[in-house]
């Protein structure tokens, strides 16, 4: 058994590097990481201004600035949580360390759905732009081709695909800059279009409703902001905070500016009629067919770049979930380039199948998209609150103010309500995809009860097939005997009870190695721990606890040594929150879990 476990563990990629015998991965710098997540959020410039105008009219720039305020608040929220827990998984990782594994998995389902919707909508919209100027392009087939191309790039490796993303991002930023400069140059001196549009401004309650619905719809403009948190382990030290800053600056500059230019160059009714391709229409007005073609090419490129963001983000998330045994271990297989190709291929097939099933009608996915990513960001805010309350001692580089967190959560919660009001079918479509996704996680999460139920059926109906019965028994025993390691500083009963209660509720394993380290003999708390363990084993009689007391210093080196000695993956090593006095961070620990 020991050899089998050690062999399995050695094949699992840890968040920092592989457990045994491999070199650390090359990490992304500020601009490569920004290129990946920036394409997703800045692609919103192509459609969010028109959406804001449809609902808020001439107040669209105001609405878009309010959205940037929300984004600024979430920048603080994400900075505190991700720099305190710098591991892949985003909202899933945050809730995993603050609540239960099941709650974190349910939140992760929202993130996965958001990535599916992002990939399919972005790829299809990119092809629609090309189809608008080249009608011979077959939309469904070309969309699947785009998904396949970026799946191949993701399999090749994140550093190589990041270069492609950065090239697309730079071209997109350059194009938008030229668009804004040309737009301001051509604004009429008498502002007659804007004055006419201003005359349509509603009054009283209608004005407030327009602002609310416009704000809710315009929140689509911040989709993609959560992406960076899902591949933070691939980023160099200090890069994550810079990616958030860069995304915020891009959205703050270009989203309101494109709305202002639109309102000064077109009547409101004409903006609404061209809402599906507003920027290309304005580009045609400003620079003729040539500039329109440049905008169309830019739209196709940056929307395709958003597809890559989905592949990179979902790979980091599913890999982390599989390591934590929330999804099948099948997904952890890596190729020679160190990428989890099974995750990428499965995601490609899922996106392609949904595209074919919907026959290219993406109304349902749009509803999934909106509610999913707003739900993900709201839950991240909740995770920040839980982190403050439950892990006050955890070392962190920044602390988001309580008022900012509550403001951010309230804004995205209102956004969900507003989008349901705009079209209640959005919520129905969301449930159509969310429920089956959660069911898959539930099946994995409840695999031991399910195996026991199968065993009971086999006992009653298939007594002759003893081989199958033995295999299932062996599988249950194997899952129960798979060890976890718990580091403890002292014998405090309340802390040990909290830790063991977490293990019982969230882990299949019933074999715990309790490891106590002390620097000097007077710090040895062995007798106190033994006394507390007597009570613990009476409370949790099904647990098999092995107490190991050693003289040594707790830190990343000790975690590496213990992980290899006992053949336990770092994801199954549990610790208390590191304090400010420690010279290391959670990221240095390689994926250990903070549970008390």
C-alpha positions as CSV (number, residue, x, y, z in Angstrom):
1,X,0.0,0.0,0.0
2,X,2.8,2.4,1.0
3,X,4.5,2.0,-2.4
4,X,1.2,2.4,-4.3
5,X,0.5,5.6,-2.5
6,X,4.0,7.0,-3.0
7,X,3.8,6.2,-6.7
8,X,0.5,7.9,-7.1
9,X,1.6,10.9,-5.1
10,X,4.8,11.3,-7.2
11,X,2.6,11.7,-10.4
12,X,0.6,14.6,-8.9
13,X,1.7,18.1,-9.8
14,X,1.8,20.3,-6.8
15,X,1.0,24.0,-7.1
16,X,4.6,25.1,-6.9
17,X,6.4,22.2,-8.6
18,X,6.1,18.5,-8.9
19,X,6.6,16.4,-5.8
20,X,9.6,14.5,-6.9
21,X,12.4,14.8,-9.3
22,X,11.3,17.8,-11.5
23,X,12.4,21.4,-12.0
24,X,10.3,24.4,-11.0
25,X,8.2,25.7,-13.9
26,X,9.1,29.0,-15.6
27,X,6.7,31.7,-14.4
28,X,5.0,34.4,-16.2
29,X,6.1,38.0,-15.9
30,X,3.7,41.0,-15.6
31,X,3.0,41.5,-19.3
32,X,2.6,37.8,-20.3
33,X,0.1,37.3,-17.4
34,X,-1.7,40.5,-18.3
35,X,-1.9,39.3,-21.9
36,X,-3.8,36.2,-20.9
37,X,-6.4,37.7,-18.6
38,X,-6.4,41.2,-20.2
39,X,-7.8,39.9,-23.5
40,X,-10.9,38.6,-21.7
41,X,-11.8,41.7,-19.8
42,X,-10.8,44.3,-22.5
43,X,-12.8,42.4,-25.2
44,X,-15.8,43.9,-23.4
45,X,-15.0,47.3,-25.1
46,X,-16.4,45.8,-28.3
47,X,-20.0,45.4,-26.9
48,X,-20.4,46.8,-23.4
49,X,-20.8,50.5,-24.4
50,X,-23.7,49.6,-26.7
51,X,-25.3,47.5,-23.9
52,X,-25.0,50.4,-21.5
53,X,-26.5,52.8,-24.0
54,X,-29.5,50.4,-24.7
55,X,-30.5,50.5,-21.0
56,X,-29.1,53.8,-19.6
57,X,-29.1,56.0,-22.7
58,X,-27.0,59.1,-22.5
59,X,-26.0,58.1,-19.0
60,X,-24.0,55.1,-20.3
61,X,-20.6,56.7,-19.5
62,X,-21.7,57.3,-15.9
63,X,-22.9,53.7,-15.6
64,X,-19.6,52.4,-17.0
65,X,-17.6,54.6,-14.5
66,X,-19.8,53.1,-11.6
67,X,-18.8,49.6,-12.9
68,X,-15.1,50.7,-12.7
69,X,-15.7,51.7,-9.1
70,X,-17.0,48.2,-8.4
71,X,-13.9,46.8,-10.2
72,X,-11.6,48.9,-8.0
73,X,-13.3,47.5,-4.9
74,X,-12.8,44.0,-6.1
75,X,-9.2,44.7,-6.9
76,X,-8.7,45.2,-3.1
77,X,-10.7,42.1,-2.3
78,X,-8.7,39.9,-4.7
79,X,-5.4,41.3,-3.6
80,X,-5.9,40.4,0.1
81,X,-7.2,36.9,-0.6
82,X,-4.9,35.7,-3.4
83,X,-1.7,37.2,-1.9
84,X,-2.6,35.5,1.4
85,X,-3.5,32.2,-0.3
86,X,-1.5,32.3,-3.6
87,X,-2.7,29.1,-5.1
88,X,-4.6,28.3,-8.3
89,X,-8.4,28.0,-8.0
90,X,-9.6,31.5,-7.3
91,X,-12.9,31.4,-5.4
92,X,-12.5,27.6,-5.0
93,X,-9.2,28.0,-3.3
94,X,-10.4,30.8,-1.1
95,X,-13.5,29.0,0.2
96,X,-11.6,25.7,0.5
97,X,-9.4,27.3,3.1
98,X,-12.3,29.1,4.9
99,X,-15.3,26.7,4.7
100,X,-15.9,23.1,3.6
101,X,-14.6,21.3,0.5
102,X,-18.2,20.8,-0.7
103,X,-19.0,24.5,-0.5
104,X,-15.8,25.4,-2.3
105,X,-16.7,22.8,-5.0
106,X,-20.1,24.3,-5.6
107,X,-18.5,27.7,-6.1
108,X,-16.0,26.2,-8.5
109,X,-18.9,24.9,-10.6
110,X,-19.9,28.5,-11.2
111,X,-16.4,29.3,-12.3
112,X,-16.3,26.3,-14.7
113,X,-19.6,27.4,-16.2
114,X,-18.3,30.9,-16.6
115,X,-15.3,29.6,-18.5
116,X,-17.4,27.4,-20.7
117,X,-19.7,30.4,-21.6
118,X,-16.7,32.7,-22.1
119,X,-14.9,30.3,-24.5
120,X,-18.0,29.5,-26.6
121,X,-19.4,33.1,-26.7
122,X,-16.0,34.6,-27.4
123,X,-15.1,32.1,-30.2
124,X,-18.5,32.4,-31.9
125,X,-18.6,36.2,-31.6
126,X,-15.1,36.4,-33.2
127,X,-16.3,34.3,-36.1
128,X,-19.5,36.3,-36.4
129,X,-17.4,39.5,-36.9
130,X,-15.5,37.7,-39.7
131,X,-18.7,36.3,-41.2
132,X,-20.0,39.9,-41.3
133,X,-17.3,40.8,-43.9
134,X,-16.7,37.3,-45.3
135,X,-20.1,35.6,-45.6
136,X,-18.6,32.4,-46.9
137,X,-17.2,31.6,-43.4
138,X,-19.2,28.7,-41.9
139,X,-19.9,29.9,-38.4
140,X,-20.3,26.7,-36.4
141,X,-17.4,24.8,-38.0
142,X,-15.1,27.9,-37.8
143,X,-16.0,28.3,-34.1
144,X,-15.0,24.7,-33.3
145,X,-11.8,25.3,-35.3
146,X,-10.9,28.4,-33.2
147,X,-11.6,26.4,-30.0
148,X,-9.4,23.6,-31.3
149,X,-6.5,26.0,-32.1
150,X,-6.4,27.5,-28.6
151,X,-6.8,24.1,-27.1
152,X,-3.6,23.1,-28.9
153,X,-1.9,26.2,-27.8
154,X,-2.8,25.5,-24.2
155,X,-1.5,21.9,-24.5
156,X,1.8,23.2,-25.9
157,X,2.3,25.2,-22.7
158,X,1.3,28.3,-20.9
159,X,4.5,30.3,-21.6
160,X,4.2,29.7,-25.3
161,X,0.5,30.5,-25.5
162,X,1.0,33.6,-23.3
163,X,3.2,35.1,-26.0
164,X,0.4,34.7,-28.5
165,X,-2.0,36.3,-26.0
166,X,0.3,39.2,-25.4
167,X,0.7,40.0,-29.1
168,X,-3.1,40.0,-29.4
169,X,-3.4,42.2,-26.3
170,X,-0.9,44.8,-27.6
171,X,-2.6,44.9,-31.0
172,X,-6.0,45.4,-29.3
173,X,-4.8,48.2,-27.0
174,X,-3.2,50.0,-30.0
175,X,-6.3,49.7,-32.1
176,X,-8.5,51.0,-29.3
177,X,-6.1,53.9,-28.7
178,X,-6.3,54.9,-32.4
179,X,-10.1,54.5,-32.3
180,X,-10.4,56.9,-29.3
181,X,-8.0,59.5,-30.8
182,X,-9.8,59.5,-34.1
183,X,-13.2,59.6,-32.4
184,X,-12.4,62.7,-30.3
185,X,-10.9,64.5,-33.3
186,X,-14.2,63.9,-35.2
187,X,-16.6,65.0,-32.4
188,X,-18.7,67.9,-33.9
189,X,-17.7,71.3,-32.4
190,X,-21.4,72.1,-31.5
191,X,-21.9,68.6,-29.9
192,X,-25.3,68.4,-31.7
193,X,-25.5,64.6,-31.5
194,X,-24.8,64.6,-27.8
195,X,-27.3,67.4,-27.2
196,X,-30.0,65.6,-29.1
197,X,-29.2,62.4,-27.2
198,X,-29.4,64.3,-23.9
199,X,-32.9,65.3,-24.7
200,X,-34.0,61.7,-24.4
201,X,-33.0,61.6,-20.8
202,X,-35.8,60.1,-18.7
203,X,-36.9,61.7,-15.4
204,X,-37.9,60.5,-11.9
205,X,-38.2,56.8,-11.1
206,X,-37.7,55.9,-14.8
207,X,-34.2,57.5,-14.6
208,X,-33.3,55.5,-11.5
209,X,-34.6,52.3,-13.1
210,X,-32.5,53.0,-16.3
211,X,-29.4,53.5,-14.3
212,X,-30.0,50.3,-12.3
213,X,-30.6,48.1,-15.3
214,X,-27.8,49.8,-17.3
215,X,-25.4,49.2,-14.4
216,X,-26.5,45.5,-14.1
217,X,-26.1,44.9,-17.8
218,X,-22.8,46.8,-18.0
219,X,-21.3,44.5,-15.3
220,X,-20.5,42.2,-18.3
221,X,-17.7,44.7,-18.8
222,X,-15.7,43.3,-15.9
223,X,-16.0,39.6,-16.8
224,X,-12.6,38.2,-16.9
225,X,-11.3,40.1,-13.9
226,X,-11.4,36.8,-11.9
227,X,-9.3,34.9,-14.4
228,X,-5.9,35.9,-13.1
229,X,-6.6,34.3,-9.7
230,X,-7.1,30.9,-11.4
231,X,-3.5,30.7,-12.7
232,X,-1.6,32.7,-10.0
233,X,0.9,29.9,-9.4
234,X,2.1,30.3,-13.0
235,X,2.8,34.0,-12.3
236,X,6.1,35.4,-10.9
237,X,6.3,36.9,-7.4
238,X,4.4,40.2,-7.2
239,X,2.8,39.9,-10.7
240,X,-0.8,39.1,-9.6
241,X,-1.4,42.6,-8.1
242,X,0.0,44.2,-11.3
243,X,-2.4,42.2,-13.5
244,X,-5.3,43.5,-11.5
245,X,-4.0,47.1,-11.8
246,X,-3.5,46.8,-15.6
247,X,-6.9,45.3,-16.2
248,X,-8.5,48.1,-14.1
249,X,-6.7,50.8,-16.0
250,X,-7.6,49.4,-19.4
251,X,-11.3,49.2,-18.5
252,X,-11.4,52.6,-16.8
253,X,-10.0,54.3,-19.9
254,X,-11.6,52.5,-22.8
255,X,-15.1,51.5,-21.7
256,X,-16.3,55.0,-20.8
257,X,-14.4,56.6,-23.7
258,X,-16.0,54.4,-26.4
259,X,-19.5,55.3,-24.9
260,X,-18.7,59.0,-25.0
261,X,-17.5,58.8,-28.6
262,X,-20.6,56.9,-29.6
263,X,-23.0,59.4,-28.1
264,X,-21.2,62.3,-29.8
265,X,-21.1,60.7,-33.3
266,X,-24.5,58.9,-33.6
267,X,-28.1,59.4,-32.6
268,X,-29.2,57.2,-29.7
269,X,-31.6,55.2,-31.9
270,X,-28.8,54.5,-34.4
271,X,-26.5,53.3,-31.6
272,X,-29.2,50.8,-30.4
273,X,-29.8,49.5,-34.0
274,X,-26.0,48.8,-34.4
275,X,-25.5,47.5,-30.9
276,X,-24.1,44.1,-32.1
277,X,-21.2,45.7,-34.0
278,X,-21.2,49.3,-32.8
279,X,-17.4,49.9,-32.9
280,X,-17.0,48.6,-36.5
281,X,-19.9,50.9,-37.6
282,X,-18.4,53.9,-36.0
283,X,-15.0,53.0,-37.4
284,X,-16.5,52.9,-40.9
285,X,-17.9,56.4,-40.3
286,X,-14.5,57.7,-39.1
287,X,-12.0,56.0,-41.4
288,X,-14.0,54.2,-44.1
289,X,-13.9,50.5,-45.0
290,X,-10.2,50.1,-44.2
291,X,-10.5,51.2,-40.6
292,X,-13.7,49.1,-40.3
293,X,-11.8,46.0,-41.4
294,X,-9.0,46.8,-38.8
295,X,-11.7,46.9,-36.1
296,X,-13.2,43.7,-37.3
297,X,-9.9,41.9,-37.4
298,X,-9.1,43.3,-33.9
299,X,-12.4,42.0,-32.6
300,X,-11.9,38.6,-34.0
301,X,-8.3,38.4,-32.5
302,X,-9.1,39.7,-29.0
303,X,-12.2,37.6,-28.7
304,X,-10.1,34.6,-29.7
305,X,-7.6,35.6,-27.0
306,X,-10.4,35.4,-24.5
307,X,-10.8,31.8,-25.5
308,X,-7.2,31.2,-24.4
309,X,-7.9,32.8,-21.1
310,X,-10.7,30.3,-20.5
311,X,-8.4,27.3,-21.3
312,X,-5.7,28.6,-19.0
313,X,-8.0,29.4,-16.1
314,X,-10.1,26.3,-16.2
315,X,-6.9,24.1,-16.4
316,X,-5.6,25.6,-13.2
317,X,-8.9,25.3,-11.4
318,X,-9.7,21.7,-12.4
319,X,-6.2,20.6,-11.7
320,X,-6.5,22.0,-8.2
321,X,-9.9,20.4,-7.7
322,X,-8.6,17.0,-8.8
323,X,-5.6,17.3,-6.5
324,X,-8.1,17.8,-3.7
325,X,-10.2,14.8,-4.8
326,X,-13.2,16.9,-5.8
327,X,-12.9,15.7,-9.4
328,X,-11.6,12.4,-10.8
329,X,-7.8,11.9,-10.6
330,X,-8.0,11.1,-14.3
331,X,-7.5,14.8,-15.0
332,X,-4.1,14.9,-13.4
333,X,-2.2,13.1,-16.1
334,X,0.5,15.3,-17.6
335,X,2.3,15.2,-20.9
336,X,6.0,15.7,-21.6
337,X,5.5,19.5,-21.6
338,X,4.1,19.5,-18.1
339,X,0.5,20.4,-19.2
340,X,-2.7,18.6,-18.1
341,X,-3.8,17.7,-21.6
342,X,-6.8,15.7,-20.5
343,X,-8.3,18.7,-18.8
344,X,-7.8,20.8,-22.0
345,X,-9.2,18.1,-24.3
346,X,-12.2,17.5,-22.1
347,X,-12.9,21.3,-21.9
348,X,-12.6,21.6,-25.7
349,X,-15.1,18.7,-26.2
350,X,-17.5,20.2,-23.7
351,X,-17.5,23.6,-25.4
352,X,-17.9,22.1,-28.8
353,X,-20.8,19.9,-27.7
354,X,-22.6,22.8,-26.1
355,X,-22.1,24.8,-29.3
356,X,-23.5,22.0,-31.4
357,X,-26.4,21.3,-29.0
358,X,-27.5,25.0,-29.0
359,X,-27.0,25.1,-32.8
360,X,-25.2,28.4,-32.5
361,X,-28.0,30.1,-30.5
362,X,-26.1,31.4,-27.5
363,X,-28.9,33.1,-25.7
364,X,-28.9,30.4,-23.0
365,X,-25.1,30.6,-22.5
366,X,-25.3,34.4,-22.2
367,X,-27.6,33.9,-19.2
368,X,-25.2,31.3,-17.7
369,X,-22.3,33.7,-18.4
370,X,-23.7,36.7,-16.6
371,X,-25.0,35.0,-13.5
372,X,-22.0,32.7,-13.2
373,X,-19.2,35.3,-13.2
374,X,-21.2,37.7,-10.9
375,X,-21.9,34.8,-8.6
376,X,-18.2,33.9,-8.6
377,X,-17.1,37.4,-7.7
378,X,-19.8,37.7,-4.9
379,X,-18.7,34.4,-3.4
380,X,-15.1,35.7,-3.5
381,X,-16.1,38.6,-1.4
382,X,-17.8,36.2,1.0
383,X,-14.5,34.2,1.1
384,X,-12.6,37.4,2.0
385,X,-14.9,38.0,5.0
386,X,-14.5,34.4,6.2
387,X,-10.7,34.7,5.8
388,X,-10.8,37.7,8.1
389,X,-13.0,36.1,10.7
390,X,-11.5,32.5,10.7
391,X,-7.8,33.1,9.9
392,X,-7.0,36.4,11.5
393,X,-3.4,35.2,12.2
394,X,-2.7,34.2,8.5
395,X,0.1,36.3,7.1
396,X,-1.0,38.6,4.3
397,X,0.5,41.5,2.4
398,X,-2.7,43.6,2.3
399,X,-6.0,43.9,4.1
400,X,-9.1,45.1,2.3
401,X,-11.3,47.4,4.3
402,X,-14.6,45.9,5.5
403,X,-16.6,48.7,3.8
404,X,-15.0,48.0,0.5
405,X,-15.8,44.3,0.7
406,X,-19.4,44.9,1.6
407,X,-19.8,47.5,-1.2
408,X,-18.3,45.1,-3.8
409,X,-20.6,42.2,-2.7
410,X,-23.7,44.4,-2.7
411,X,-22.9,45.7,-6.2
412,X,-22.5,42.3,-7.8
413,X,-25.5,40.9,-5.9
414,X,-27.6,43.8,-7.3
415,X,-26.2,43.0,-10.7
416,X,-27.5,39.4,-10.5
417,X,-30.9,40.7,-9.5
418,X,-30.9,43.3,-12.3
419,X,-30.0,40.7,-14.9
420,X,-32.8,38.4,-13.7
421,X,-35.2,41.4,-14.0
422,X,-33.9,42.1,-17.5
423,X,-34.7,38.5,-18.5
424,X,-35.8,35.9,-16.0
425,X,-34.8,33.2,-18.5
426,X,-31.2,34.0,-17.6
427,X,-31.6,32.3,-14.3
428,X,-33.4,29.4,-15.8
429,X,-30.6,28.9,-18.3
430,X,-28.1,29.1,-15.5
431,X,-29.8,26.3,-13.6
432,X,-30.0,24.1,-16.7
433,X,-26.2,24.0,-16.7
434,X,-25.3,24.6,-13.1
435,X,-27.3,21.6,-11.6
436,X,-25.7,18.9,-13.8
437,X,-22.3,20.3,-13.1
438,X,-22.9,20.3,-9.3
439,X,-24.2,16.7,-9.6
440,X,-20.8,15.6,-11.0
441,X,-19.0,17.1,-8.1
442,X,-21.5,15.5,-5.7
443,X,-20.9,12.1,-7.2
444,X,-17.2,12.4,-6.7
445,X,-17.6,13.9,-3.2
446,X,-19.9,11.1,-2.1
447,X,-18.0,8.3,-3.8
448,X,-17.5,6.3,-0.6
449,X,-21.2,6.2,0.3
450,X,-22.0,5.3,-3.4
451,X,-19.4,2.5,-3.4
452,X,-20.9,1.2,-0.1
453,X,-24.4,1.3,-1.7
454,X,-23.0,-0.6,-4.7
455,X,-21.4,-3.1,-2.3
456,X,-24.8,-3.6,-0.6
457,X,-26.4,-4.3,-3.9
458,X,-23.7,-6.7,-4.9
459,X,-24.1,-8.5,-1.5
460,X,-27.8,-9.0,-2.1
461,X,-28.0,-9.5,-5.8
462,X,-24.6,-10.6,-7.1
463,X,-23.1,-12.9,-4.5
464,X,-21.5,-15.0,-7.1
465,X,-19.3,-12.2,-8.4
466,X,-16.9,-12.2,-5.4
467,X,-14.1,-10.6,-7.4
468,X,-16.1,-7.4,-8.0
469,X,-17.1,-7.4,-4.4
470,X,-13.5,-7.7,-3.3
471,X,-12.4,-4.9,-5.6
472,X,-15.0,-2.5,-4.2
473,X,-14.0,-3.4,-0.6
474,X,-10.4,-2.8,-1.5
475,X,-11.2,0.5,-3.0
476,X,-13.1,1.7,0.1
477,X,-10.3,0.5,2.4
478,X,-7.8,2.2,0.1
479,X,-9.6,5.5,0.3
480,X,-10.1,5.3,4.1
481,X,-6.5,4.4,4.7
482,X,-5.0,7.1,2.5
483,X,-3.2,9.2,5.1
484,X,-3.3,12.9,5.8
485,X,-0.8,14.8,7.9
486,X,-1.8,17.4,10.5
487,X,0.8,19.8,12.0
488,X,0.0,21.0,15.5
489,X,1.8,23.6,17.6
490,X,0.3,22.6,20.9
491,X,-2.1,20.3,22.7
492,X,-4.9,22.8,22.9
493,X,-8.1,20.6,22.8
494,X,-10.3,23.2,21.1
495,X,-7.8,23.6,18.1
496,X,-7.3,19.9,17.7
497,X,-11.1,19.3,17.9
498,X,-11.6,21.9,15.1
499,X,-8.9,20.3,12.9
500,X,-10.2,16.8,13.4
501,X,-13.8,17.8,12.8
502,X,-12.7,19.4,9.5
503,X,-11.0,16.2,8.4
504,X,-14.0,14.0,9.3
505,X,-16.4,16.3,7.4
506,X,-14.3,16.9,4.3
507,X,-11.9,14.0,3.8
508,X,-12.4,10.4,2.9
509,X,-9.3,9.4,4.8
510,X,-9.6,8.1,8.3
511,X,-5.9,7.7,8.9
512,X,-4.2,10.9,10.4
513,X,-0.5,11.5,11.1
514,X,-0.4,14.1,13.9
515,X,3.0,15.8,13.7
516,X,4.3,18.0,16.5
517,X,7.6,19.9,16.1
518,X,9.5,21.7,18.8
519,X,12.6,23.8,18.7
520,X,13.9,23.1,22.2
521,X,13.0,20.5,24.9
522,X,11.0,23.1,26.9
523,X,8.7,23.7,23.9
524,X,7.9,20.0,23.7
525,X,4.1,19.7,24.4
526,X,3.9,16.0,23.9
527,X,2.2,15.2,27.2
528,X,-0.5,17.8,26.6
529,X,-1.1,16.5,23.1
530,X,-1.5,12.9,24.3
531,X,-4.0,14.0,26.9
532,X,-6.0,15.9,24.3
533,X,-5.8,12.9,21.9
534,X,-7.6,10.7,24.4
535,X,-10.6,13.0,24.3
536,X,-10.3,13.3,20.5
537,X,-10.3,9.6,19.9
538,X,-13.4,9.2,22.1
539,X,-15.2,11.9,20.0
540,X,-14.0,10.5,16.7
541,X,-13.6,6.7,17.3
542,X,-13.4,5.9,13.6
543,X,-10.1,7.9,13.2
544,X,-6.8,6.2,13.4
545,X,-4.3,8.7,14.7
546,X,-0.5,8.3,14.8
547,X,1.3,10.9,16.9
548,X,4.8,11.8,15.9
549,X,6.9,14.2,18.0
550,X,10.2,15.5,16.6
551,X,12.6,18.3,17.2
552,X,12.8,20.5,14.2
553,X,11.7,23.8,12.6
554,X,8.4,24.1,10.7
555,X,8.7,25.6,7.2
556,X,8.6,24.7,3.5
557,X,11.7,22.4,3.8
558,X,10.0,20.4,6.6
559,X,6.8,20.1,4.5
560,X,8.8,18.8,1.5
561,X,10.6,16.3,3.7
562,X,7.4,15.0,5.5
563,X,5.5,14.8,2.2
564,X,8.2,12.5,0.7
565,X,8.8,10.5,3.8
566,X,5.1,9.6,4.3
567,X,4.1,9.6,0.6
568,X,1.4,12.2,1.2
569,X,0.6,14.9,-1.4
570,X,1.0,18.4,-0.1
571,X,-2.7,19.0,-0.7
572,X,-3.4,16.5,2.0
573,X,-1.1,18.2,4.6
574,X,-3.1,20.5,7.0
575,X,-1.7,23.3,9.1
576,X,-2.7,26.2,11.2
577,X,-2.5,29.8,9.8
578,X,1.1,31.1,9.4
579,X,1.7,34.2,11.4
580,X,3.4,37.5,10.6
581,X,6.6,36.3,12.3
582,X,7.1,33.5,9.8
583,X,9.5,34.3,6.9
584,X,7.5,32.1,4.5
585,X,4.1,32.4,2.8
586,X,1.4,29.9,2.0
587,X,2.6,29.7,-1.6
588,X,6.0,28.6,-0.4
589,X,4.4,25.6,1.2
590,X,3.4,24.0,-2.1
591,X,-0.3,23.7,-1.7
592,X,-0.9,22.7,2.0
593,X,-4.3,23.6,3.4
594,X,-5.0,26.0,6.2
595,X,-7.8,24.5,8.3
596,X,-7.5,26.2,11.7
